[in-house]
């Protein structure tokens, strides 16, 4: 019974503060919902990758600055 309720809740979408059961949508509307879900997944994945890129860029920038600073101290 709990699984059925969870499954039913997963199939409910909210648009403009109104809830719709996906099974009540027509074929085109269901397709658009699937497109939107896929796009949201892609957006989340891209954000995840961007977080990694930003963190890595900051790490290598700081390492470069540290290395240049340490080389300048040696030569002075």
C-alpha positions, 0 to 999 in steps of 0.5 A: 500500500505504501509503495502504491502511494509513493508510486502515485505521488511520483506520477503527480506533477505540479504546474502553476500550483495545480497538481496533475496525474501524468496518466491524465495527460495526453500523449503529447503532454506526457512526452513534454513531461519526459522531455522536461525531466530529461532536461532537468537531469542534464542540467543537474549533471552539467551543474555537477560537472561545473562544480568540479571544473570550478573547484579544479580550476581554483586548485590549479590556480592556487598551486600555480600562484604558490609555485611562482611565489616560491620560485621568486623567493628562491631567486631573490 
